[in-house]
Amino acid sequence: MTIRLAKRVNLAVPSAMSGLYPANLSADAVSFAAGQPNERYFPTPAMTRAIDQALAQGGQHLFQYHDVLGNPELRAQLAARIARTGGVPATVDNVVLTVGGQQGLEVIAKTVLNPGDDVIVEGPCYFGALGAFDLCEPTYHTVPLQADGVDLDQLEATLKQYPETKLFYTVPDYQNPTGVTMSLKHRYRQLNTSIRKDGSSFSLASRKC
C-alpha cells in the first residue's frame, strides 16, 4: 500500500511536543517536562459563573459556527482592552481569535513564509515555535541570548547578512526556555534594529509564554 503524504510529513521523526504532557500523572504530581501552571490558581469558580451566564444569555446559539475570525463581540472587547492597556489603536478588524498561542504561530507562518525564506530565531528557542515554522520549510538563522535578551549586535549583523529576512521570533517576557526577560531599553533598540533603511521591516513574531 502506497501512502501518499506530503513531503513535509516525516513519520520517522516524532513530534517535539509528544510526551510533554503524560496522561498517567497523578493530580499532585509536578512535571518538569513543560511549563505547566499550578492548577490551584485556575479561576474555576469565576469561569463556572461566566459560562453559566453566557449560556443563560446566548443559549444553544453559542455552540453554532460563528465568524471565522472569532466572535465579534469578544474581539471588540479585546481590541478595546489592547487600546486601553497597551496603547495600540486596535479595532475589531485587527483581532483574530486562535486556539492558543501555538495556532497563532502557525497562522503567522502560513501568512508570511515560503519554503527557503530566512527566519531568525533566538538560541535557545521555544521548540513549539520551530514546530509551527518547520511546516513552511524556512531557512533558520540563530542569534544567541544574553542576560538581557537576544544579542542585538549579532541580530543586526545577521540582518545585514540576510537582508531578505521574513521573520524574527522572540519572546521578550520570561523567554522559553531560559526565563530571560528583556528590559525596556533593550526592547526599544530591538525595534529600531528591525527597521530597514528603506523604511520597511520584517515580521516580528513575539509571544508571551
C-alpha positions as CSV (number, residue, x, y, z in Angstrom):
1,M,0.0,0.0,0.0
2,T,1.4,3.4,-1.0
3,I,1.0,6.2,1.5
4,R,0.6,9.5,-0.4
5,L,1.6,12.0,2.2
6,A,3.1,15.5,1.6
7,K,6.9,15.8,1.7
8,R,6.7,17.8,5.0
9,V,5.3,14.7,6.8
10,N,8.1,12.6,8.2
11,L,6.7,9.6,10.1
12,A,10.1,8.6,11.3
13,V,10.5,11.9,13.3
14,P,8.1,12.2,16.3
15,S,6.6,15.5,17.2
16,A,8.8,17.6,19.6
17,M,5.8,18.1,21.8
18,S,4.9,14.4,22.1
19,G,5.4,13.1,25.6
20,L,5.5,16.5,27.3
21,Y,2.1,16.0,28.8
22,P,1.9,12.4,30.0
23,A,-1.7,11.2,30.7
24,N,-0.8,9.0,33.7
25,L,0.4,11.7,36.1
26,S,-1.4,11.9,39.4
27,A,-3.2,15.2,40.4
28,D,-0.5,16.1,42.9
29,A,2.5,15.3,40.6
30,V,4.7,18.1,39.3
31,S,6.1,17.6,35.8
32,F,9.3,19.4,34.8
33,A,8.9,18.4,31.1
34,A,6.9,21.6,30.3
35,G,5.9,24.8,32.0
36,Q,2.5,23.8,33.3
37,P,0.7,26.3,35.6
38,N,-0.3,25.3,39.1
39,E,-3.9,24.1,38.9
40,R,-4.7,25.6,42.3
41,Y,-4.6,29.1,40.7
42,F,-7.1,28.4,37.9
43,P,-10.1,30.7,38.4
44,T,-12.5,27.7,38.3
45,P,-15.4,29.3,40.3
46,A,-15.2,32.5,38.2
47,M,-15.1,30.6,35.0
48,T,-18.1,28.5,36.0
49,R,-20.1,31.6,36.7
50,A,-19.0,33.2,33.4
51,I,-20.0,30.0,31.5
52,D,-23.4,29.8,33.2
53,Q,-24.1,33.5,32.5
54,A,-23.1,33.1,28.8
55,L,-25.3,30.0,28.4
56,A,-28.2,31.8,30.1
57,Q,-27.9,34.8,27.7
58,G,-26.8,33.1,24.5
59,G,-28.3,29.6,24.8
60,Q,-27.6,26.9,22.2
61,H,-26.6,29.5,19.7
62,L,-23.2,29.7,21.5
63,F,-22.4,26.2,20.1
64,Q,-23.1,27.2,16.5
65,Y,-20.5,28.1,13.9
66,H,-19.5,31.8,14.0
67,D,-17.3,34.3,12.2
68,V,-14.0,32.7,11.0
69,L,-12.1,35.5,12.8
70,G,-13.9,34.7,16.1
71,N,-16.9,36.1,18.0
72,P,-17.2,39.8,17.0
73,E,-18.3,40.9,20.5
74,L,-15.3,39.2,22.1
75,R,-12.9,40.6,19.5
76,A,-14.3,44.1,20.1
77,Q,-13.7,43.8,23.9
78,L,-10.2,42.5,23.3
79,A,-9.5,45.4,20.9
80,A,-10.7,47.9,23.4
81,R,-8.5,46.3,26.1
82,I,-5.5,46.4,23.9
83,A,-6.1,50.1,23.1
84,R,-6.6,50.9,26.8
85,T,-3.7,48.9,28.4
86,G,-1.3,48.6,25.5
87,G,-1.7,51.9,23.8
88,V,-2.3,50.2,20.4
89,P,-5.2,51.7,18.4
90,A,-6.6,48.3,17.6
91,T,-10.1,47.7,16.2
92,V,-12.3,44.6,16.0
93,D,-10.9,44.0,12.5
94,N,-7.3,43.8,13.9
95,V,-8.1,40.9,16.2
96,V,-8.3,37.2,15.3
97,L,-9.1,34.5,17.9
98,T,-7.0,31.4,17.8
99,V,-7.0,28.1,19.8
100,G,-4.0,29.1,21.9
101,G,-0.6,30.7,21.0
102,Q,0.5,27.6,19.0
103,Q,-2.2,28.1,16.4
104,G,-1.3,31.8,16.3
105,L,2.3,30.9,15.4
106,E,1.1,28.6,12.7
107,V,-1.2,31.3,11.2
108,I,1.7,33.8,11.2
109,A,4.0,31.2,9.5
110,K,1.4,30.3,6.8
111,T,0.8,34.0,6.2
112,V,4.4,35.2,5.6
113,L,6.7,32.2,4.9
114,N,7.5,30.4,1.7
115,P,9.9,27.5,1.5
116,G,13.5,28.7,1.9
117,D,12.6,32.1,3.4
118,D,15.1,33.4,6.0
119,V,13.9,33.3,9.6
120,I,15.8,34.5,12.7
121,V,15.3,32.8,16.0
122,E,16.7,33.0,19.5
123,G,19.2,30.4,20.7
124,P,17.8,28.5,22.5
125,C,14.4,28.8,21.0
126,Y,10.9,27.6,22.1
127,F,10.6,24.3,20.3
128,G,6.8,24.7,19.7
129,A,7.6,27.8,17.5
130,L,10.1,25.7,15.5
131,G,7.4,23.0,15.1
132,A,5.0,25.6,13.7
133,F,7.6,27.2,11.4
134,D,9.0,23.9,10.2
135,L,5.9,23.1,8.1
136,C,6.7,26.1,5.9
137,E,10.3,24.9,5.4
138,P,12.2,28.1,6.1
139,T,16.0,28.6,6.5
140,Y,16.8,29.3,10.1
141,H,19.5,31.7,11.5
142,T,20.1,31.6,15.2
143,V,21.1,34.6,17.3
144,P,22.3,33.8,20.9
145,L,20.6,35.1,24.0
146,Q,22.3,37.3,26.7
147,A,21.2,38.1,30.2
148,D,19.1,41.0,28.9
149,G,17.6,39.3,25.8
150,V,18.8,38.5,22.3
151,D,22.3,39.7,21.3
152,L,21.4,42.8,19.4
153,D,24.8,43.3,17.8
154,Q,24.6,39.8,16.4
155,L,21.0,40.4,15.4
156,E,22.0,43.4,13.4
157,A,24.9,41.6,11.8
158,T,22.6,38.7,10.9
159,L,20.0,41.1,9.3
160,K,22.8,42.7,7.2
161,Q,23.9,39.2,6.1
162,Y,20.4,38.1,5.3
163,P,18.6,41.3,4.3
164,E,15.5,39.5,2.9
165,T,14.7,38.0,6.4
166,K,10.9,37.4,6.6
167,L,10.5,36.8,10.3
168,F,12.2,37.2,13.6
169,Y,10.8,35.2,16.5
170,T,11.4,36.5,20.0
171,V,9.9,36.0,23.5
172,P,10.6,39.2,25.5
173,D,8.8,38.2,28.7
174,Y,10.1,35.1,30.5
175,Q,11.7,33.6,27.4
176,N,11.1,30.0,26.8
177,P,13.1,28.0,27.8
178,T,15.6,30.4,29.6
179,G,13.2,32.6,31.6
180,V,15.1,35.8,30.5
181,T,13.0,39.0,30.5
182,M,14.1,41.8,28.2
183,S,14.5,45.3,29.6
184,L,12.6,48.3,28.1
185,K,15.8,49.8,26.8
186,H,16.7,46.6,25.1
187,R,13.2,46.4,23.5
188,Y,13.4,49.9,22.0
189,R,16.8,49.1,20.5
190,Q,15.5,45.8,19.1
191,L,12.5,47.5,17.4
192,N,14.9,50.1,15.9
193,T,17.1,47.3,14.7
194,S,14.1,45.7,12.9
195,I,13.5,48.8,10.7
196,R,15.3,48.6,7.4
197,K,17.0,51.6,5.8
198,D,14.2,51.8,3.2
199,G,11.6,52.2,5.9
200,S,10.2,48.6,5.6
201,S,10.5,46.0,8.3
202,F,10.4,42.2,8.6
203,S,7.6,40.5,10.5
204,L,8.2,40.4,14.3
205,A,6.6,37.4,15.9
206,S,6.5,37.9,19.7
207,R,5.0,35.6,22.3
208,K,4.4,35.7,26.0
209,C,4.9,32.2,27.4
